[in-house]
Amino acid sequence: MTHIHGTARNQALSTQGGQPFSVQGGKVIYIKVHKLLGDDLAEVSANGQRFLAKLETPLNAGERQWVEVKQTKTGLSLQLIPSLQEDGESMASKLLHHLSISTDDKEMTNLVTDLVKNKVPIHKDMLEFAGKHVTGKDAAVNLKITMEMARRNMPFTDRIFLSMKAGEKGDFISMLDTLSLKLNEMGEGSTLQLFRKLQEPLRRNISENLVIKALTGLADSSQTYTNRLGHFDLLKSLGFISNETVMHQWKEGLADMILERVTSDREGKILNMAATEGIRSGQNPVSSANESGQESTKSTFSLINKWMDTLSGSGTHLQGREEETPEAAAKQLVGLAGKEKLVEMNFTRLEQMWGKGVPASNQEKIFQMLHHQTVLDVTEQLKGDELAKVLKRVIGDFGITYEAHLHKGYETQGQTLKEHLIGLSQHHPASDIRQLADDIVLKMNHQVLHSQDPSPLLTIVQQFPMYLFGRNTDITIQWRGKEKEKGVIDGDYCRVLFYLNMKELNETLIDMQVQHRVISLTIWNDHPAVEALSQPLIPDLKKGLENLDYQLSAVKVKKPDKHESLSEKFLGDVSNRTFSGVDVKI
């Protein structure tokens, strides 16, 4: 939790979200006069931003007024709007008249009344845009969205409006399942592969753990040669061991492969670091790089040999130390090999070939046995760090941050579902598929826009589909807290809201508040058995948090108001409630 990164802070603001507050000609803003500087010039502030402007109407220091901004050759000029010193609908109608906007629609009058009440800057382009959307059958929802766009200082474009509105549409699970069926009928291979990764998020966990079991079996000298050979052939079929490697030299081949991979990955980093240090110390940068590279290679080689010895049972280790068992050594070696994607791809191929039926070879028999064991182990032990890895992988494959990575110049081609959906929405020949893909993209944009918060606190909204053990649901997480560094929430002081809708427990909202690394939990759910079900889990939760240097202070279970939707509670008034600490208020 100490490294929760925002999804939107680094996105191009002009296209994706809230912009910095700007003072432009034609805007109507609520100002406070701080200091009169002479010659009608004054220091004023609006929306927390101070600037200098000429006052066309005399005002006193400390006075607060609604003014219209005018851009002149010499700078900004502020003109008092006398009609806005009134209250209510009369004032809103006069402002609409002042800006030459029709006053016939009650919705527009209500919008302006709310904008003035909340001291939100107003301009004619905003009202003209609103005029197209705040009438008709969806007027109430559209009015709320327009107000939110104004409050967050978002560009008033149809695309952003539709993205904000997409949060009200359906859920990711049903939309993705529908699109997956349509694409399957048309044989859209590459996009369906990404759907499969989302719908089977444990696939990489299973493939990685199967390799660990196969490697451990290969190294186990107590097994028969035939059995070990089957494990060896399976590792070759999975692409973990090179086809050129022979059985009696598998250790050397694996060690050389890992060392080559680690060395090549580190080479560039070591050169850059060594060059920097060499320049600082006055040494030859190339010499420093070579020395650093040699030391790193020796260290890596020593570590690989240690894990190889532990894997084969020839190394000395303390009795009962989990990190020094053959399985732990195999896990370390598999992680260093860096072949997760290749193994996952080959695992899928082998599963299709050998997943069912009577095995026709020793290798196939071993695959089925290890596959069965691995699935049982992963599903029984999935918690803590492993579950966190699964969630991160799902979020990454889903592609919430696709535009942010594209904007920063990262390689993104074909890696995320969002990228494929954008392609489908623009180029697919079937109109229903184009529309459905675009609806999903708009819904994905919704959470990015909600992460654009004009307050000094960092807000991160993450919503994604979760297919797990046959219980499919959308998961929504909102992180809100002090920004420790650019785009990173301070895990010592923050608030986390977790919302999901489950088949048995229905709507559930978990509100976690963190102060000085002390955590209090409130569980909102109206199921009569929730409190009884949660009590046995609290000791493990407390212990797990203590391992992360957090302290659990309280767990409360509350029933929501019968007339109140928890999803509305989540995205609605929750940001307006406060809790305080030494130096943060949320």
Phi, psi and omega per residue, in radians:
M1 nan -0.240 -3.124
T2 -1.381 -0.104 3.126
H3 -2.311 1.024 3.092
I4 -1.611 2.031 -3.064
H5 -1.729 2.527 3.108
G6 -1.264 2.701 3.140
T7 -1.629 -0.247 -2.929
A8 -2.291 -0.171 -3.031
R9 -1.085 -0.481 -3.093
N10 -1.762 0.173 3.119
Q11 -1.406 2.781 3.112
A12 -1.190 1.954 -2.988
L13 -1.143 -0.507 -3.086
S14 -1.150 -0.383 -3.121
T15 -2.008 -0.352 -2.977
Q16 -1.988 -0.358 -3.054
G17 -2.994 -2.721 -3.042
G18 -1.080 2.435 3.118
Q19 -1.796 2.750 3.026
P20 -1.037 2.519 3.139
F21 -1.083 2.315 3.141
S22 -2.265 2.595 3.110
V23 -1.778 1.912 -3.061
Q24 -2.155 2.689 3.096
G25 -1.026 2.377 3.131
G26 1.691 -0.275 3.124
K27 -1.313 2.542 3.019
V28 -1.882 2.056 -3.026
I29 -2.258 2.765 3.123
Y30 -1.762 2.019 -3.036
I31 -1.980 2.783 2.922
K32 -2.099 2.301 3.115
V33 -1.515 2.111 -3.117
H34 -1.664 -0.765 -3.034
K35 -2.655 2.334 3.043
L36 -1.583 2.209 -3.020
L37 -1.872 0.011 -3.115
G38 1.624 2.751 -3.099
D39 0.954 0.668 3.109
D40 1.137 0.130 3.125
L41 -1.551 2.446 -3.107
A42 -2.513 2.675 2.993
E43 -1.659 2.096 -3.084
V44 -2.248 2.976 3.076
S45 -2.442 2.620 3.042
A46 -2.594 2.398 -3.112
N47 0.951 0.551 3.118
G48 1.391 0.050 -3.127
Q49 -1.897 2.263 -3.142
R50 -1.655 2.558 3.081
F51 -2.798 2.928 3.123
L52 -1.771 2.415 3.135
A53 -2.675 2.765 3.086
K54 -1.559 2.329 3.124
L55 -1.652 2.044 3.124
E56 -1.375 -0.332 3.082
T57 -2.108 2.280 -3.119
P58 -1.046 2.263 3.085
L59 -2.300 2.794 -3.140
N60 -1.747 2.676 3.064
A61 -1.060 2.360 -3.112
G62 1.603 -0.211 -3.105
E63 -1.321 2.564 3.105
R64 -2.119 2.259 -3.077
Q65 -2.615 2.743 2.950
W66 -1.497 2.275 -3.127
V67 -2.366 2.790 3.044
E68 -1.836 2.327 -3.106
V69 -1.488 2.324 3.048
K70 -2.157 2.366 3.128
Q71 -1.687 2.125 3.136
T72 -2.074 3.021 3.136
K73 -1.114 -0.489 -3.082
T74 -1.669 -0.049 3.125
G75 2.396 -2.664 -3.097
L76 -1.584 2.450 3.080
S77 -2.226 2.407 -3.099
L78 -2.019 2.171 -3.105
Q79 -1.951 2.191 3.137
L80 -1.144 2.437 3.067
I81 -1.917 1.666 -3.048
P82 -0.976 -0.624 -3.067
S83 -1.133 -0.321 -3.108
L84 -1.529 0.097 3.100
Q85 -1.514 -0.014 3.068
E86 -1.587 -3.043 3.138
D87 -2.224 2.844 2.965
G88 1.362 -2.798 -3.031
E89 -1.127 -0.571 -3.138
S90 -1.052 -0.795 3.127
M91 -1.105 -0.762 -3.141
A92 -1.089 -0.741 3.132
S93 -1.096 -0.707 -3.131
K94 -1.173 -0.630 3.103
L95 -1.184 -0.744 3.098
L96 -1.052 -0.735 3.100
H97 -1.111 -0.721 -3.139
H98 -1.055 -0.633 -3.122
L99 -1.636 0.186 3.100
S100 1.050 0.706 3.074
I101 -1.923 2.439 -3.128
S102 -1.008 2.409 -3.138
T103 -1.850 0.258 -3.066
D104 -1.331 -0.491 -3.065
D105 -1.549 2.136 3.134
K106 -1.112 -0.567 3.136
E107 -1.065 -0.679 3.136
M108 -1.176 -0.686 3.103
T109 -1.109 -0.717 3.104
N110 -1.113 -0.701 3.137
L111 -1.082 -0.864 -3.117
V112 -1.115 -0.674 3.099
T113 -1.036 -0.756 3.123
D114 -1.178 -0.688 3.134
L115 -1.086 -0.780 -3.129
V116 -1.170 -0.729 -3.132
K117 -1.047 -0.643 -3.107
N118 -1.662 0.156 3.077
K119 1.031 0.599 3.139
V120 -1.532 2.255 3.109
P121 -0.973 2.515 -3.062
I122 -2.184 2.468 3.016
H123 -2.532 2.815 -2.989
K124 -1.094 -0.724 -3.135
D125 -1.037 -0.680 3.112
M126 -1.077 -0.809 -3.092
L127 -1.208 -0.617 3.093
E128 -1.152 -0.692 3.085
F129 -1.124 -0.804 -3.131
A130 -1.054 -0.631 -3.112
G131 -1.031 -0.444 3.136
K132 -1.438 -0.259 -2.962
H133 -2.132 -0.393 -2.991
V134 -1.608 0.269 3.055
T135 -2.057 2.938 3.106
G136 1.632 -2.907 -2.997
K137 -1.206 -0.496 3.135
D138 -1.721 0.421 -3.026
A139 -0.992 -0.765 -3.079
A140 -1.109 -0.798 3.126
V141 -1.160 -0.778 -3.106
N142 -1.126 -0.625 3.114
L143 -1.123 -0.747 3.125
K144 -1.093 -0.742 -3.127
I145 -1.170 -0.752 3.132
T146 -1.075 -0.721 3.110
M147 -1.094 -0.715 3.138
E148 -1.159 -0.698 3.092
M149 -1.080 -0.707 3.129
A150 -1.170 -0.743 -3.125
R151 -1.095 -0.655 -3.127
R152 -1.538 0.045 3.119
N153 1.011 0.745 -3.135
M154 -1.475 2.643 3.020
P155 -1.075 2.383 -3.123
F156 -1.543 1.469 3.089
T157 -2.142 2.694 3.137
D158 -1.054 -0.642 -3.088
R159 -1.123 -0.786 3.141
I160 -1.198 -0.667 3.100
F161 -1.059 -0.803 -3.137
L162 -1.148 -0.617 3.102
S163 -1.155 -0.727 3.107
M164 -1.123 -0.647 -3.106
K165 -1.328 -0.409 -3.067
A166 -1.128 -0.324 3.102
G167 -1.105 -0.382 -3.127
E168 -1.478 -0.165 -3.023
K169 -1.638 2.144 2.929
G170 0.736 -2.696 3.096
D171 -2.432 2.761 -3.072
F172 -1.075 -0.717 -3.054
I173 -0.996 -0.921 -3.087
S174 -1.175 -0.684 -3.136
M175 -1.154 -0.760 -3.136
L176 -1.193 -0.698 3.122
D177 -1.095 -0.713 3.123
T178 -1.111 -0.803 3.141
L179 -1.146 -0.676 3.125
S180 -1.057 -0.744 3.111
L181 -1.097 -0.760 -3.138
K182 -1.110 -0.736 -3.136
L183 -1.209 -0.621 3.130
N184 -1.108 -0.655 3.106
E185 -1.124 -0.510 -3.096
M186 -1.750 -0.025 3.077
G187 1.229 0.714 3.121
E188 -1.472 1.571 -2.964
G189 -1.084 -0.996 -2.972
S190 -1.113 -0.718 3.125
T191 -1.191 -0.636 3.124
L192 -1.136 -0.551 3.091
Q193 -1.101 -0.699 3.101
L194 -1.190 -0.667 3.055
F195 -1.027 -0.744 -3.114
R196 -1.108 -0.654 3.115
K197 -1.126 -0.659 3.100
L198 -1.235 -0.711 -3.066
Q199 -1.344 -0.276 3.090
E200 -2.264 1.203 -3.023
P201 -1.164 -0.283 -3.139
L202 -1.554 0.012 -3.057
R203 -0.995 -0.802 -3.110
R204 -1.203 -0.662 3.073
N205 -1.010 -0.762 -3.109
I206 -1.180 -0.772 -3.124
S207 -1.147 -0.701 3.117
E208 -1.139 -0.770 -3.126
N209 -1.202 -0.542 3.078
L210 -1.152 -0.692 3.088
V211 -1.109 -0.725 3.122
I212 -1.060 -0.760 3.126
K213 -1.160 -0.706 3.141
A214 -1.155 -0.699 3.132
L215 -1.179 -0.714 3.103
T216 -1.106 -0.718 3.114
G217 -1.141 -0.685 3.108
L218 -1.083 -0.676 -3.077
A219 -1.435 -0.156 -3.056
D220 -1.415 1.795 -3.083
S221 -1.202 -0.244 3.140
S222 -1.351 -0.253 3.137
Q223 -1.479 2.816 3.126
T224 -1.205 2.738 3.138
Y225 -1.059 -0.702 -3.130
T226 -1.061 -0.740 3.138
N227 -1.141 -0.775 3.133
R228 -1.131 -0.644 3.113
L229 -1.117 -0.653 3.084
G230 -1.099 -0.711 3.077
H231 -1.116 -0.709 3.138
F232 -1.104 -0.836 -3.140
D233 -1.091 -0.646 3.119
L234 -1.120 -0.736 3.122
L235 -1.108 -0.591 3.071
K236 -1.214 -0.733 3.125
S237 -1.114 -0.560 3.105
L238 -1.374 -0.141 3.128
G239 1.449 0.159 -3.130
F240 -1.388 -0.649 3.072
I241 -1.951 2.415 -3.096
S242 -1.092 2.560 3.118
N243 -1.132 -0.385 -3.126
E244 -1.376 -0.286 -3.094
T245 -1.288 2.417 3.109
V246 -1.802 2.782 -2.987
M247 -0.987 -0.840 -3.027
H248 -1.310 -0.074 3.117
Q249 -2.145 0.460 -3.060
W250 -1.142 -0.589 -3.137
K251 -1.117 -0.829 -3.125
E252 -1.109 -0.746 -3.130
G253 -1.111 -0.740 3.140
L254 -1.182 -0.765 -3.136
A255 -1.086 -0.759 3.142
D256 -1.111 -0.730 -3.138
M257 -1.093 -0.797 -3.132
I258 -1.152 -0.771 -3.131
L259 -1.080 -0.737 3.130
E260 -1.112 -0.723 -3.126
R261 -1.163 -0.817 -3.116
V262 -1.136 -0.731 -3.125
T263 -1.107 -0.775 -3.125
S264 -1.157 -0.611 3.118
D265 -1.198 -0.665 -3.071
R266 -1.429 -0.374 -2.974
E267 -0.944 -0.868 -3.119
G268 -1.118 -0.742 -3.140
K269 -1.131 -0.739 -3.118
I270 -1.125 -0.744 3.124
L271 -1.032 -0.809 -3.140
N272 -1.103 -0.821 -3.130
M273 -1.141 -0.769 -3.108
A274 -1.154 -0.678 3.116
A275 -1.088 -0.749 3.118
T276 -1.080 -0.826 -3.132
E277 -1.150 -0.664 3.131
G278 -1.102 -0.710 3.126
I279 -1.141 -0.730 -3.137
R280 -1.100 -0.679 -3.056
S281 -1.593 -0.062 3.140
G282 1.467 0.104 -3.138
Q283 -1.498 2.938 3.080
N284 -1.227 2.094 -3.078
P285 -1.032 -0.700 -3.115
V286 -1.158 -0.724 3.098
S287 -1.084 -0.774 3.108
S288 -1.049 -0.735 -3.130
A289 -1.108 -0.762 -3.132
N290 -1.103 -0.758 3.141
E291 -1.105 -0.773 3.121
S292 -1.096 -0.723 -3.141
G293 -1.109 -0.720 3.129
Q294 -1.144 -0.745 3.125
E295 -1.112 -0.748 -3.134
S296 -1.118 -0.727 3.140
T297 -1.104 -0.769 3.102
K298 -1.045 -0.771 -3.129
S299 -1.104 -0.787 -3.139
T300 -1.122 -0.768 -3.141
F301 -1.047 -0.746 3.128
S302 -1.100 -0.721 -3.127
L303 -1.168 -0.733 3.131
I304 -1.097 -0.759 3.125
N305 -1.095 -0.673 3.125
K306 -1.083 -0.801 -3.127
W307 -1.213 -0.586 3.075
M308 -1.092 -0.768 3.116
D309 -1.105 -0.748 3.129
T310 -1.125 -0.686 -3.141
L311 -1.069 -0.752 -3.087
S312 -1.504 -0.055 3.097
G313 1.454 0.137 -3.126
S314 -1.623 -0.185 3.138
G315 -1.455 2.709 3.068
T316 -1.582 2.334 3.110
H317 -2.623 2.786 -3.112
L318 -1.255 2.406 -3.131
Q319 -1.045 2.248 3.047
G320 1.502 -0.042 3.133
R321 -1.366 1.942 -3.072
E322 -1.060 -0.623 -3.072
E323 -1.277 -0.107 -3.120
E324 -2.065 0.418 3.054
T325 -1.546 2.809 3.084
P326 -0.971 -0.674 3.137
E327 -1.114 -0.720 3.125
A328 -1.155 -0.680 3.109
A329 -1.134 -0.738 3.109
A330 -1.065 -0.708 3.122
K331 -1.069 -0.745 3.124
Q332 -1.103 -0.769 -3.116
L333 -1.167 -0.709 3.100
V334 -1.094 -0.709 3.113
G335 -1.116 -0.715 3.141
L336 -1.211 -0.520 -3.093
A337 -1.124 -0.542 3.072
G338 1.121 0.647 -3.094
K339 -1.965 0.501 -3.026
E340 -1.012 -0.816 -3.076
K341 -1.154 -0.759 3.135
L342 -1.119 -0.772 -3.141
V343 -1.099 -0.752 -3.140
E344 -1.073 -0.730 3.136
M345 -1.128 -0.787 3.136
N346 -1.221 -0.580 3.082
F347 -1.050 -0.775 3.112
T348 -1.050 -0.738 3.135
R349 -1.113 -0.796 -3.132
L350 -1.180 -0.627 3.125
E351 -1.101 -0.688 3.115
Q352 -1.178 -0.618 -3.114
M353 -1.387 -0.747 -2.943
W354 -2.053 0.076 -3.016
G355 -1.118 -0.544 -3.089
K356 -2.306 2.887 3.087
G357 1.557 3.072 -3.125
V358 -1.362 2.260 -3.112
P359 -1.142 2.405 -3.103
A360 -1.751 -0.071 -3.126
S361 -2.607 2.874 3.111
N362 -1.073 -0.720 3.136
Q363 -1.098 -0.744 3.139
E364 -1.139 -0.690 3.113
K365 -1.086 -0.770 -3.136
I366 -1.169 -0.669 3.102
F367 -1.037 -0.832 -3.126
Q368 -1.096 -0.719 -3.133
M369 -1.139 -0.854 -3.130
L370 -1.161 -0.620 3.128
H371 -1.094 -0.806 -3.139
H372 -1.079 -0.810 3.136
Q373 -1.092 -0.733 -3.074
T374 -1.158 -0.777 3.136
V375 -1.048 -0.758 3.115
L376 -1.084 -0.805 -3.099
D377 -1.106 -0.808 -3.076
V378 -1.136 -0.767 -3.105
T379 -1.213 -0.521 -3.137
E380 -1.413 -0.536 -3.002
Q381 -1.840 0.092 -3.064
L382 -1.260 1.825 3.080
K383 -2.884 2.969 3.048
G384 0.998 -2.204 -3.065
D385 -1.052 -0.696 -3.113
E386 -1.109 -0.744 3.113
L387 -1.151 -0.673 3.104
A388 -1.060 -0.703 3.112
K389 -1.104 -0.712 3.128
V390 -1.103 -0.794 -3.137
L391 -1.073 -0.779 3.128
K392 -1.088 -0.683 -3.132
R393 -1.159 -0.721 3.127
V394 -1.100 -0.784 3.134
I395 -1.078 -0.729 3.136
G396 -1.132 -0.800 3.132
D397 -1.159 -0.575 3.141
F398 -1.144 -0.702 3.004
G399 1.581 0.560 3.124
I400 -0.965 -0.681 -3.042
T401 -1.683 0.397 -3.078
Y402 -0.951 -0.892 -3.110
E403 -1.125 -0.635 3.138
A404 -1.110 -0.765 3.122
H405 -1.171 -0.682 3.109
L406 -1.097 -0.747 -3.139
H407 -1.101 -0.584 -3.110
K408 -1.549 0.016 3.047
G409 1.519 0.249 3.129
Y410 -1.305 2.697 3.067
E411 -1.281 2.091 -3.064
T412 -2.232 -0.080 -2.932
Q413 -0.993 2.039 3.029
G414 1.258 0.153 -3.014
Q415 -1.564 -0.401 -3.043
T416 -2.149 2.714 3.118
L417 -1.150 -0.642 -3.107
K418 -1.049 -0.717 3.115
E419 -1.054 -0.745 3.122
H420 -1.159 -0.677 3.132
L421 -1.131 -0.693 3.093
I422 -1.078 -0.721 3.091
G423 -1.096 -0.750 3.110
L424 -1.098 -0.740 -3.087
S425 -1.156 -0.405 -3.080
Q426 -1.739 -0.525 -2.941
H427 -2.200 -0.168 -3.064
H428 -1.209 2.421 -3.099
P429 -1.188 -0.450 -3.099
A430 -1.520 2.148 -3.057
S431 -1.137 -0.627 -3.122
D432 -1.171 -0.626 3.090
I433 -1.226 -0.708 3.092
R434 -1.027 -0.800 -3.090
Q435 -1.171 -0.762 -3.121
L436 -1.152 -0.730 3.112
A437 -1.085 -0.707 3.138
D438 -1.196 -0.640 3.097
D439 -1.073 -0.690 3.127
I440 -1.188 -0.709 3.104
V441 -1.077 -0.760 3.116
L442 -1.073 -0.704 3.123
K443 -1.167 -0.603 3.071
M444 -1.180 -0.651 3.116
N445 -1.152 -0.515 -3.078
H446 -0.965 -0.804 -3.106
Q447 -1.224 -0.564 3.091
V448 -1.128 -0.747 3.135
L449 -1.161 -0.625 3.111
H450 -1.221 -0.312 3.078
S451 -1.437 -0.106 3.075
Q452 -1.537 1.702 -3.096
D453 -1.958 2.191 -3.113
P454 -1.251 -0.153 -3.114
S455 -1.341 2.896 3.123
P456 -1.212 -0.220 3.128
L457 -1.514 2.653 -3.131
L458 -1.581 2.243 3.095
T459 -2.056 2.286 3.113
I460 -2.224 2.162 3.087
V461 -1.992 2.210 3.108
Q462 -2.215 2.144 3.070
Q463 -2.278 2.285 -3.075
F464 -2.735 2.735 3.125
P465 -1.408 2.534 3.103
M466 -2.267 2.018 3.067
Y467 -1.822 1.899 -3.060
L468 -2.545 2.106 3.080
F469 0.953 0.609 3.121
G470 1.346 0.027 3.124
R471 -1.881 1.666 -3.017
N472 -1.687 2.311 -3.132
T473 -2.772 2.766 2.943
D474 -1.427 2.402 3.061
I475 -1.955 2.320 3.098
T476 -2.170 2.227 3.118
I477 -2.204 2.308 3.053
Q478 -2.105 2.140 3.088
W479 -1.856 2.382 3.138
R480 -2.576 2.191 -3.127
G481 -3.129 -3.032 -3.130
K482 -1.212 2.453 -3.134
E483 -1.482 1.929 -3.087
K484 -1.268 -0.763 3.021
E485 -2.590 3.105 -3.002
K486 -0.952 1.972 3.065
G487 1.342 0.179 -3.106
V488 -2.140 2.232 -3.139
I489 -1.411 2.457 3.069
D490 -1.286 2.017 -3.108
G491 -1.266 -0.153 3.119
D492 -1.416 -0.519 -3.100
Y493 -2.383 1.783 3.113
C494 -2.879 3.080 3.098
R495 -2.346 2.343 -3.123
V496 -2.181 2.236 3.101
L497 -2.033 2.279 -3.040
F498 -2.191 2.056 -3.063
Y499 -2.148 2.331 2.995
L500 -2.693 2.809 -3.109
N501 -2.127 1.925 -3.043
M502 -1.875 2.734 -3.044
K503 -1.091 -0.786 -3.076
E504 -1.489 -0.726 -3.038
L505 -1.689 -0.102 -3.117
N506 1.051 -2.529 -3.061
E507 -1.212 2.314 3.101
T508 -2.372 2.298 3.072
L509 -2.175 2.149 3.090
I510 -1.913 2.140 -3.118
D511 -1.914 1.923 -3.119
M512 -1.922 2.130 3.127
Q513 -2.002 2.310 -3.056
V514 -2.073 2.148 3.080
Q515 -2.340 2.115 -3.123
H516 0.955 0.602 -3.113
R517 1.128 0.340 3.017
V518 -1.805 2.229 -2.988
I519 -1.939 2.313 2.974
S520 -2.105 2.357 -3.089
L521 -2.003 2.382 2.979
T522 -2.149 2.167 -3.141
I523 -1.860 2.054 3.115
W524 -1.733 2.002 3.127
N525 -2.871 2.464 -3.088
D526 -1.760 0.176 3.088
H527 -1.269 2.314 -3.051
P528 -1.131 -0.355 -3.058
A529 -1.742 0.058 -3.034
V530 -1.048 -0.817 -3.091
E531 -1.102 -0.747 3.134
A532 -1.141 -0.667 3.140
L533 -1.224 -0.564 -3.051
S534 -1.395 -0.491 -3.042
Q535 -1.003 -0.807 -3.129
P536 -1.125 -0.346 -3.094
L537 -1.499 -0.284 -3.036
I538 -1.102 -0.761 3.124
P539 -1.002 -0.761 3.110
D540 -1.140 -0.673 3.102
L541 -1.088 -0.783 -3.138
K542 -1.081 -0.771 -3.139
K543 -1.137 -0.748 3.128
G544 -1.088 -0.698 3.113
L545 -1.180 -0.653 3.105
E546 -1.104 -0.614 3.089
N547 -1.129 -0.426 3.102
L548 -1.705 0.178 3.126
D549 1.184 0.625 3.010
Y550 -2.058 2.693 3.120
Q551 -2.083 2.248 3.107
L552 -1.545 2.113 -3.090
S553 -1.707 -0.643 -3.080
A554 -2.820 2.606 3.004
V555 -2.248 2.048 -3.138
K556 -2.024 2.490 3.056
V557 -1.969 2.182 -3.121
K558 -2.219 2.578 3.065
K559 -1.677 2.264 3.114
P560 -1.265 2.808 3.050
D561 -1.055 2.379 -3.092
K562 -1.059 -0.432 -3.097
H563 -1.657 0.079 -3.059
E564 -2.004 2.204 3.081
S565 -1.396 2.336 3.139
L566 -1.156 -0.538 3.101
S567 -1.155 -0.636 3.070
E568 -1.186 -0.682 3.117
K569 -1.081 -0.667 -3.101
F570 -1.150 -0.885 -3.060
L571 -1.657 -0.074 -3.070
G572 -1.727 -1.800 -2.961
D573 -1.316 -0.066 -3.027
V574 -1.111 -0.557 -3.130
S575 -1.325 -0.232 -3.123
N576 -1.597 -0.273 3.113
R577 -1.337 2.779 -3.072
T578 -2.245 2.637 2.846
F579 -2.464 2.618 -2.987
S580 -2.136 2.651 3.063
G581 -2.374 -2.762 -3.105
V582 -1.137 -0.778 -3.065
D583 -2.434 0.493 3.113
V584 -2.590 2.473 3.017
K585 -2.293 2.258 -3.120
I586 -2.136 nan nan
